[in-house]
Amino acid sequence: MEENEKKMQKTPWASITIVGLLVVIIIVLIGPLNTLNSVFSNPGRPFLERLTPQQLEEISNLLVFYIKGRTVLALINTGLLLYLIAIYVGIYRETKSNFSLCLLLFSTTLLLYSVTSNPILIWLNGFQEVNILSVFNFLPDIFTTLASAILIYLSRQ
């Protein structure tokens, strides 16, 4: 009992830390999001040909910031998910339960989502032109769908 109580006391700090990091990330992103909103405040598609060179340069800088941010977050997520998978492998080896196996599969699909949505992988794949209909662009969403299906399966049991 004492060990469980100690574990429960440590858990809120981890949650508070994660929520705090998310708040900091959102605060950092508010400035660029406001700039994008002011540039694209007209409804409909953005008419890039109507923008001034200064506005185009600002959009270019925001895109670089966005790609760098996505890359860093994807790398952090990949590291966290690898650690989580290692934990679930250990739990599954001890218990051999279906629930642990599903958690392992869920974490693996999230890892695959994190890897396939990372801009570094897209760049390494040779994504040099705008090709929206590429199958590679759908991979992260396919892994999200699989992860959701696994959670539904776990919830229904």
N, C-alpha and C positions, 0 to 999 in steps of 0.2 A: 504494500500500500504506500509506503513512504516513497518508494522509487517513482510510482505513478504520480504522486502529488508533486514531486520535484520536477518531473517532466512537464506537468501541466503548468507549473509556475514559470518555466522557461519559454513555453509556447507563446504567450502574449508578447514577449519582447521581439520574437521573430516576426510576428504579424505586424507589430507596430513599426518595425524597421522596414518591412516591405511596403507598407502603406506610405511611410515617410518618403521612401525612394520614389514611389509612383507620384506623389505630390510634387516633389522636386522636379521630376521629368516633365510633368504637366506645366509647371510654372516656367520652366526653361522654354517650352514650346509655345507659350502664349504669344510671345513677340512675333516670331515668324508666322504664326497662324493669323494674327491680326493684319500683318502686311499682305499676306495672300488674300485675305478677305477684302482689303481696300482695293487691291489691284483687280480682283475678279468680282466686284460687287454687282455687276450687271448680270441679270439672269441669262441663262442659256450658255452656250459654249464661249470660252474666252477667245476673243479675236486678237490673236497675237500680232497680226499685222497692224493693228491700231495702237499698239503700245509704243511708248517712247523707248529709245535705247537704254535710258536709265532704268525704266521699269523692267525691261527684258534682262538687264544685268542683275537686277535685284532678284528676279525670279530664278535666274541661273544660280545665284549664290544660295538661295533658299533650297533649291534642288540638291546642291552639293551638301548642304547642312542636313537635309532629310536623308540622303543616302548614307552619309557618315553615321547619323544617329541610328538608322535601321541596322547598319552593319554592327555597330557596338552592341545594340540590344540583342541582335540575333546571336552574337558570340557569347554574350552573358547567358542568354537562355539556353544555348547549346551546352555550356559548361554546367549549369544548374541541372539540366535534364540528364546529362551523363551521370552526375552524382546521384540523382534520384533513381535512375535505372540501376545503378550499382546497389543501392539500398534495397530496391524491390527484388533484384536477383537473389540477394542474401535472404530476404524474407521468404521468397518462393522456395529456395532450397531447404529452408527449415520446415516450412509448413506444407508445401505441395498443395496449397488451396487454390481453388478456381478464382477466388477473389484476388489473390496476390498475382496470379497469372494475368488476369485482366488489367490490373494496375500496371503491370510490366508492359503489356501491349499498349495501353493508353499512353504511358510515358514514352514508349518508342515511337508512336505515331506523332506525338508532340515534338519529339526530337527531329523526326523527319520533316515536319512542318518548319521547324526552326532552321534546319539546314537548307531546305529548298527555298525558303523565303529570304535568305541572306543575300544581299546584293553582290557579295564576293563570288558566290557560286554562280549567280547569273552572269557576272562578268567573265568568269572562267569558262563558262559554257559557250562563250562566243556570242553573247547577246550584243551585237554591234548595231543593229538596225531595229527600228520599231516594228515588231511583229507580234501583234496582239493575239493572233490566232494560234500561236505556238502551244503545243501540248505542255511544254515545260512551265508555261505561265499558270496552268491550272493545278500543278502538283501541290502547292501549299494548301489550296482549298480542298483538294481530295483528301489530304492527310487530316485536315480539320474535320471533314465529314466522317472519316473513319474514327477519329477520337471521340466525336459526339456519339456515334453509333455504339462504341464500346461503353461509354458512360450510360447510355440508355439501357444497354444489356445489363450492366451492373445494377442499375436502379430497379429494373423489373424483377430481379431475383430476390 
